[in-house]
Amino acid sequence: MAKTFHLEIVTPDGSTFKGEVDALVVPAWEGQLGVLPGHEPEVAVMKPGALRYTRDGKDEWLAISGGFVQIEPAAVVVLAETAELATAIDTARAKAQAGTKQQALSQGGMSEEQVAKIQASLLKELVRLKLAERFKKG
């Protein structure tokens, strides 16, 4: 049995990662979905959260804002709305964005659709903040 599988992470901006990995964990709506070489074929919807892949025994973390994952025994394709390396997240910007969204929600006077969009955007920023603070250098 193979010890690795091919992983490709794609966003609307292009390919974020392409290579062989040992394992993958994605934030699916049903819960954390772990993938190892030889996994049964599956398609799952991802929610905003932390994606982790292991390559040569080293973990890499990305903030994902949702999308889909297509799993085959030898290859996985992650189609994400956004995917950002934890070490590349601008903490100050994420805090500012989260604050702006929280303030907008507290003001009220919006339709349910507007509230839902702002809440989804706030969740994305909170995921980014959590990962950025976890992997902050220094």
C-alpha positions in Angstrom: 0.0 0.0 0.0 1.2 3.5 -0.8 2.6 5.6 2.0 1.6 8.9 0.5 -1.1 10.4 -1.8 -1.2 13.4 -4.1 -2.8 16.5 -2.6 -3.9 19.6 -4.5 -5.4 22.7 -2.8 -7.0 25.1 -5.2 -8.7 28.4 -4.6 -10.2 30.9 -7.1 -6.8 32.6 -7.1 -5.0 29.4 -8.3 -3.2 26.5 -6.8 -2.1 26.9 -3.2 -0.4 23.6 -2.8 0.4 20.6 -4.9 2.5 17.6 -3.8 2.7 14.2 -2.0 1.5 14.1 1.6 1.3 11.4 4.3 -2.1 12.5 5.8 -4.8 15.2 5.6 -7.4 16.5 8.0 -10.1 18.8 6.7 -12.9 20.7 8.5 -16.0 19.0 7.1 -19.5 19.9 8.1 -19.9 16.4 9.6 -16.8 16.9 11.7 -13.0 16.6 11.2 -12.4 14.3 8.2 -9.1 12.4 8.3 -7.6 11.1 5.0 -4.8 8.5 4.7 -3.5 6.8 1.5 -6.0 4.4 0.1 -9.1 6.3 1.5 -12.4 5.3 0.0 -13.7 7.7 -2.7 -15.7 10.5 -1.1 -16.8 14.1 -1.6 -17.5 16.3 1.4 -18.4 19.9 2.0 -15.9 21.9 4.1 -16.8 24.5 6.7 -14.5 27.4 7.8 -11.7 25.9 9.9 -8.2 24.6 10.1 -6.9 22.2 7.4 -3.8 20.2 8.3 -1.6 18.1 6.1 1.4 16.1 7.0 4.4 15.9 4.7 7.6 14.1 5.6 6.5 14.0 9.2 5.9 17.8 9.4 2.5 19.4 9.8 1.4 22.4 7.8 -1.8 24.3 8.8 -4.0 26.4 6.6 -7.1 28.5 7.4 -9.9 27.4 5.1 -13.1 29.4 4.6 -15.1 26.6 3.1 -15.4 24.6 -0.1 -15.3 21.0 -1.2 -12.9 18.1 -0.9 -12.8 15.2 -3.4 -11.1 12.1 -2.1 -9.8 9.2 -4.2 -7.5 6.4 -3.0 -4.3 8.0 -4.5 -5.3 11.7 -4.8 -7.3 14.4 -3.0 -8.4 17.7 -4.4 -9.4 20.5 -2.1 -11.5 23.2 -3.7 -11.5 26.0 -1.2 -13.0 29.5 -1.2 -9.8 30.7 0.5 -6.7 28.9 1.9 -4.1 30.7 3.8 -1.0 29.3 5.5 -1.2 29.9 9.3 2.3 31.4 9.4 1.3 33.9 6.7 -1.8 35.3 8.3 -1.7 39.0 9.2 -3.0 39.0 12.8 -3.6 42.8 13.0 -5.6 42.7 9.8 -7.7 39.7 10.9 -8.4 41.4 14.3 -9.5 44.6 12.5 -11.7 42.7 10.1 -13.3 40.7 12.9 -13.9 43.9 14.9 -15.6 45.6 12.0 -17.9 42.7 11.5 -18.8 42.4 15.2 -19.6 46.1 15.2 -21.8 45.8 12.2 -23.7 42.9 13.8 -24.2 44.9 17.0 -25.8 47.8 15.2 -28.7 45.7 13.9 -31.2 46.9 11.4 -30.1 44.4 8.7 -32.0 41.7 6.8 -31.5 38.0 7.8 -29.5 37.6 4.6 -27.1 40.4 5.5 -26.7 39.1 9.0 -25.9 35.6 7.7 -23.3 37.0 5.3 -21.6 39.1 8.0 -21.7 36.1 10.4 -20.0 33.9 7.8 -17.4 36.5 7.2 -16.8 36.9 10.9 -16.3 33.2 11.3 -13.7 33.2 8.6 -11.8 36.0 10.4 -12.0 34.2 13.8 -10.6 31.0 12.2 -7.7 33.0 10.7 -7.1 34.7 14.1 -7.1 31.4 16.0 -4.6 29.8 13.7 -2.4 33.0 13.4 -2.2 33.2 17.2 -1.4 29.5 17.5 1.5 29.7 15.1 2.7 33.3 15.9 6.4 33.6 15.6 8.4 35.1 18.3 
